């Protein structure tokens, strides 16, 4: 099992992977792939699993006190979303 802690870099890689792989997977699935169990499975594998592994991590954490903000998690989440947006917009910008 992976024993690495998630970092902003791994979170950004997961976001970029998801942004590039999901459109390719939906093209592979074909027309009307937005509804159906196969799309759900592909979405889980392409978006949810990388996000969980490389943003949240696979190990249990010690948890922050209930009234404090988990800043490293916020940074990793922003890196993940930012990379996903950049990966989505890059092909549009390149023409």
C-alpha positions as CSV (number, residue, x, y, z in Angstrom):
1,X,0.0,0.0,0.0
2,X,1.1,3.6,-0.6
3,X,2.7,5.0,2.5
4,X,3.4,8.5,1.2
5,X,1.7,11.5,2.6
6,X,-0.1,13.7,0.2
7,X,1.5,17.0,-0.9
8,X,0.4,20.0,-2.9
9,X,2.5,18.6,-5.8
10,X,0.8,15.2,-5.7
11,X,-2.6,16.9,-5.4
12,X,-1.8,19.0,-8.4
13,X,-0.8,15.9,-10.4
14,X,-4.1,14.2,-9.4
15,X,-6.1,17.3,-10.6
16,X,-4.2,17.4,-13.9
17,X,-4.7,13.7,-14.4
18,X,-8.4,14.0,-13.8
19,X,-8.8,17.0,-16.1
20,X,-7.1,15.2,-18.9
21,X,-8.4,11.7,-18.4
22,X,-12.1,12.3,-17.9
23,X,-12.7,13.9,-21.3
24,X,-10.7,11.2,-22.9
25,X,-12.7,8.5,-21.0
26,X,-16.0,10.0,-22.0
27,X,-15.0,10.2,-25.6
28,X,-14.0,6.5,-25.3
29,X,-17.4,5.7,-23.8
30,X,-19.2,7.4,-26.6
31,X,-22.3,9.4,-27.0
32,X,-24.7,9.5,-24.1
33,X,-22.1,8.4,-21.6
34,X,-23.1,11.0,-19.0
35,X,-25.8,8.7,-17.7
36,X,-25.2,5.1,-16.7
37,X,-23.3,2.9,-14.4
38,X,-20.2,2.7,-16.6
39,X,-19.8,6.4,-16.4
40,X,-20.1,6.3,-12.6
41,X,-17.4,3.7,-12.4
42,X,-15.1,5.7,-14.8
43,X,-15.7,8.9,-12.8
44,X,-14.8,7.1,-9.5
45,X,-11.6,5.7,-11.0
46,X,-10.5,8.8,-12.9
47,X,-11.6,11.6,-10.4
48,X,-12.5,10.2,-7.0
49,X,-9.7,7.7,-6.4
50,X,-6.8,10.0,-7.4
51,X,-8.4,12.8,-5.3
52,X,-8.7,10.6,-2.3
53,X,-5.3,9.1,-2.6
54,X,-3.3,12.2,-3.4
55,X,-5.3,15.0,-1.8
56,X,-6.7,13.4,1.3
57,X,-4.2,10.6,1.7
58,X,-4.7,6.9,2.4
59,X,-3.6,6.9,6.0
60,X,-5.7,8.0,8.9
61,X,-4.6,11.4,10.2
62,X,-4.4,12.7,13.7
63,X,-7.1,15.2,12.9
64,X,-7.1,18.9,13.7
65,X,-9.0,20.2,16.7
66,X,-12.7,20.6,15.8
67,X,-12.5,24.5,15.7
68,X,-9.3,24.8,13.7
69,X,-8.7,24.8,10.0
70,X,-6.6,22.1,8.4
71,X,-4.4,24.4,6.3
72,X,-2.4,21.7,4.6
73,X,-5.6,20.0,3.4
74,X,-6.9,23.4,2.1
75,X,-3.6,24.0,0.3
76,X,-3.7,20.5,-1.3
77,X,-7.4,20.9,-2.3
78,X,-6.7,24.3,-3.9
79,X,-3.7,22.8,-5.8
80,X,-5.9,19.9,-7.0
81,X,-8.7,22.2,-8.2
82,X,-6.2,24.7,-9.7
83,X,-4.4,22.0,-11.7
84,X,-7.7,20.6,-12.8
85,X,-8.9,24.0,-14.1
86,X,-5.5,24.6,-15.7
87,X,-5.6,21.1,-17.4
88,X,-9.1,21.8,-18.6
89,X,-8.4,25.3,-20.0
90,X,-4.9,24.5,-21.5
91,X,-6.3,22.7,-24.6
92,X,-8.7,25.5,-25.2
93,X,-6.0,28.1,-25.0
94,X,-3.7,26.1,-27.3
95,X,-6.4,26.1,-29.9
